Amino acid sequence: MDLDALKRIYFIGIGGIGMSALARYFNTKGCQIFGYDKTETVLTKKLVSEGMEIHYEDNILLIPESIDMVIYTPAIPKEHTEWNYLLNSNIPLLKRSEVLGLISKSKKCIAVAGTHGKTTTSSMTAYLLKQSGLDISCFLGGIANNFNSNYCYGENEWTVIEADEFDRSFHTLSPEIAVLISMDPDHLDIYGAKEKMQESFEIFLSKVNDGGKIIVHEDLIGLFENAFLKSFESRGISIFRYGIKNGEFCIKNIEFSNGIQSFDFYGMDDIISGLEMKMPGEHNVVNMCSAIAVSKLIGVENKKIRAGVKTFSGIKRRFDIFKSLKDIIYVDDYAHHPNELKAAIGSARKLWPDKKLTIIFQPHLFSRTIDFIDDFAIELAKVDELILMEIYPAREKPIKGVNSQLLLDKIKLANKTLVQDKDLMEFVKHKEIEILMTLGAGDIDVFVPKIRDWIEKND
């Protein structure tokens, strides 16, 4: 399909973070963009302000005429009226992943994959390259503060794409460089078993173009069979490891002082010492290591890498810190997997070891909650006070017997409460807060401005 010939495109689920990035891509190319989503959000309002037309009612009468193509999310429910109507039309329908795949074939694609950390890492990679002077494009799974968007436009041959493992979407990509940062079990509703999920990541790596490059976290390389790794040699594909102290690219001498992390980068017979980064967490230093590795392989100068690392300002909902005049600290983070909770809570403990830590957590998906219920219980027991919300279902139907009360009962913590959405703000207002964190990937973000307003009014 010739994407350049498209004039009018309709998106089902346009408010999704990945879908909206594609909508912005076609919008910058001069296409008329129309879309449906079930709820109006800050992001959909922004898309409208950028010239797109969006409605929020599942009504076939609201589908615009003369559409060249429909792009849809796999999260759309099967009973969706518009979806079923369009299925029986003559309009071409493509999944979001299929369109990204076509774009990746038309560019030199840097694909960043992993069950967690990929939004941060792909944003770091895109920013280091963009600020170095390379006019790259990017498709991200979050709003990068440096771009104030999940998409950046560029005329250069390179594009950075966050490679999504959900629904095996990343199998459509054709990377020149593939980065694999994590492979913890997740999306078991799709894969069934962690072995099947690893097999899916192997298929993703096998999509790398002949003569391309693979960058893999040092902890993951041992999970692959030698025969699988050897298979890349005949195709001229180079494999690089990265991490702390070991690998072709590695980080050493990490220090934290006055809110800044400093570290040394080793790679390609070179050292970049005394790099400074504002984003907290040792895991983010490791994420930055892979972004620097990509930059080095492409040929970015050390001084530009140094400047990029120093000025990278993070991603919305990825450990966003707000401090009040009365020294109340509020952090919002997208963490929704046990390992992400471990990283977010661990970072807070390291930054503010002597302060009371209060967490508001909204579990995401019934299947994920039950699949990892024991791991969630372990991580959530590490806080001083837990405010647990009901499970955000997203694309799922309820699973009998799986609810937030089941999770709450598993958590070995004295100070814990299950609170309904409608009661959350009033409940929080009666708490003595030193550090407050909101964690989750559902609609918990609607409470972020409310919490910030409440903190500011009480300064």
Buried (B, 14 or more C-beta within 10 A) or exposed (E): EEBEEBEBBBBBBBBBBBBBBBBBBBBBBEBBBBBBBEEEBEBBEBBEEBEBBBBBEBEEEBBEEEBBBBBBBBBBEEEBEBBEEBEEEEBEBBBBBBBBBBBBEEBBBBBBBBBBBBBBBBBBBBBBBBBBEBEBBBBBBBBBBBBEBBBBBBEBBBBBBBBBBBBBBBBBBBBBBBBBBBBBBBBBBBBEEEEEBBEBBBEBBBBBBEEBBBBBBBBBBEEBEEEEBEBBEEEEBBBBBBBBEEBBBBBEEBEBEEEEBBBBBBBEEEEBEEBBBBBBBBBBBBBBBBBBBBBBBBEBEBEBBBBBBEBBEBBBBBBBBBEBEEEBBBBBBBBBBBBBBBBBBBBBBEBBEEBBBBBBBBBBBBBBBBBBBEBBBBBBBBBBBBBBBBBBBBBBEEBEEBBBEEBBEBBEBEEBEBBEBEEBBEEBEEEEBBBBBBBBBBBBBEBBEEBBEBBEEEE
